[in-house]
Amino acid sequence: MPLLFGTAKFNEQEHLTIGGCDTVVLAEKYGTPLFVYDVAHIRERARGFKQTFNSLGVKNKVIYASKAFCCLAMYKLLEEEELGCDVVSGGELYTAIKGGMSPENIEFHGNNKTKEELSYAVDQNVGMIIIDNFYEIDLLSTILKEKGKQQKVMFRITPGVDAETHEYILTGQVDSKFGFDVMSGQATDALEKILADENLLLKGAHCHIGSQIFSAEGFLAAVEKMLLILNDWKKTFGYTVDILNMGGGFGVQYTEADDPLEPEAFVKAIVNGVKGQCELLDYAFPEIWIEPGRSIIAEAGTTIYSIGSQKVIPDVRHYVSVDGGMGDNIRPALYDAVYDGFLANRISTEATQESRIVGKYCESGDVLIKNIELPPMNPEDLFAMTSTGAYGYSMANNYNRNLKPAVVFVENGQDKLAIRRETFEDLIALDCE
Ligand SMILES: *Cc1c(COP(=O)(O)O)cnc(C)c1O
């Protein structure tokens, strides 16, 4: 039996169903490739974080990282679940506001926010801007003075914690383009500058140690370092944070080999860690914010592809091509991400064929799954690639002028189109003759 997430099941016709909807029917209705999102699973994950904080009586904000996947329907869902969101561009901010997110629940991140983006965020009254560097302190301060406004801010610190993960998605260590470094004294300089600026209302400190982290240890190490730094600043400057933002990066399951903690366990560990350090240092217990992206959305997403051509090189390899690839999921090509999958339209057929799932893009590196056992397949069979909800559609591109897929949300037997499939007209919409 393959690894199934959330409400995914097989019906008596041996079709994969998600949210009570038959994926074979969805593929007929919307075409392939198709992203199917299990809304109940998204809600369950969101509540796993939010309700654990609430049950522990800890003031909190759970802020969904938009970059994992966003669209109007997603923001509507976040509002329903009382989550905030972070945005890292004017485009994400625009989408969040159009999607009905209340500006107070939006925080703005990024290592190179432009003047236009910062102005736009200030005009929209976003709840928090996370300052990333010295250039931004000056830029934001100038904008605020011009507008005669004040802005709640935090500042991002790289605490120097190596979370054990892939180097491309490692951001908490010293050699990083993100945030103020502690060891060289930059973070302290930034603190002084921000505190001295009357337009910047400093609410706390932020760190994000990486992504796809399976255990609590990295977070506990970061909590310990952050509180030591904060306690130094309390002694030196008499400054105590209202909010400690521990970022995101909570791991998810892509294949049987992955064994991440549940959201509840991450939250409990972080809360206990902060409590322990605060008691030890006699530091006032702050509000705790986290920024889960992948852990809210990854496992909820499944991509349905149609099988097309196959190439068998005797004694070498069996290539199976699908009607998507690196345009709708660049992660395997970009950083060797590993996925799992199975036929969505007939589960019982025995998987006997060692295969490589490849896309239809003109790159040899356009591989979705390097090695997978699959049954003998026919054109038009449907392949379900699981746990594709994060950083799949959001990194989608139009390489080879392929169309971006459709995205459908399913829940309680209802399907609802969240993003329509691109058309050829969309493709040339920006071209000038
Ligand atoms: C990417 C990112 C997140 C979310 O990371 P996930 O691994 O998707 O949970 C949160 N905060 C910041 C600052 C990020 O850059």
The ligand as an ORCA input file, in Angstrom:
! r2SCAN-3c Opt
* xyz 0 1
  C      10.801     29.851      3.777
  C      10.568     30.518      5.064
  C       9.628     29.999      5.949
  C       8.870     28.730      5.699
  O       9.700     27.634      5.569
  P       9.059     26.165      5.469
  O      10.213     25.273      5.336
  O       8.206     26.163      4.251
  O       8.263     25.964      6.710
  C       9.403     30.693      7.118
  N      10.070     31.829      7.406
  C      10.995     32.351      6.572
  C      11.677     33.594      6.940
  C      11.283     31.709      5.386
  O      12.197     32.221      4.561
*
